[in-house]
Amino acid sequence: MKRCLRCERRFDLPGWRCPACGFAPGTILGLPAFAVGLAAGDIGYDAWRFELLDGLENEHFWFRSRSRLIVWALRRHFPRAQSLLEIGCGTGSVLASIAEAAAVPRLAGSEAHAAALAFAARRAAGAELLQMDARRIPYREEFDVVGAFDVIEHIEDDAQVLREMFATCRRGGGVMVSVPQHPWLWSGRDVAARHRRRYTRSELLGKLAAAGFARPWTTSFVTLLLPLLYASRRARPGAAAPASAELQVAPALNAVLGAILDVERALIRLGVRWPMGGSLLAVAHKP
């Protein structure tokens, strides 16, 4: 169901005009825009990064490995899912990976930043796109799966985002969330990336449970590279770092690191649940 953000009426009609109060969202790039004031604002992520990411995500070892892990986990935990909404879809790389794998028929993506929507519209051409504030989602019980992949660490009130995700997914569906892990890895690179926090497993699971989710499944990833990650962070833990520092990787090194994460992911598919790692993936269900 669609949700009117003015009067809270739920409706299932073509278009976004509320049948009760007449409210309709604005538009950005011809797409519904529910939080126009945030579209070019300072909301915890630098808009210029989207252009940089658009040229890197297809080949960068970390983004490729994360997308493949997400697609595998989606198929494993929600094999009958017919719809998925990605919160903070950025340039649309994850949506494109899911579409390529034909894992879910109906895909939708949202972004607060207008700068990302043009990239997402090109890369994930078949997805429904909208501009919105993740703290106020204009749907109720609409999607089988709601995902947020390295998004909620940028938002101060992450608990509110998780509550909205709970309200947006259908009963029997659930969420998939990835976040940066281990506060002891905090460094100037987190500051440059505009992170609000790095999570512990118990913190993320506690927030998912508080939002209403049950039956969680988790695994760390970027585990086999954790010593390298730790060394790079501890070398200058409080120093400012260029925001693109971890995105620029020489091709040969990128291939090696990607192969290592391929091994890590293969072990996850065999049942290994890594207890530590640079990132954490959680899946949880709506009863």
Beta strands, then each sheet from edge to edge (+ up, - down):
strand 1: 2-3
strand 2: 10-11
strand 3: 26-28
strand 4: 31-33
strand 5: 83-87
strand 6: 106-111
strand 7: 128-131
strand 8: 143-149
strand 9: 169-180
strand 10: 214-221
strand 11: 279-285
sheet 1: 1+ 2-
sheet 2: 3+ 4-
sheet 3: 7+ 6+ 5+ 8+ 9+ 11- 10+
end
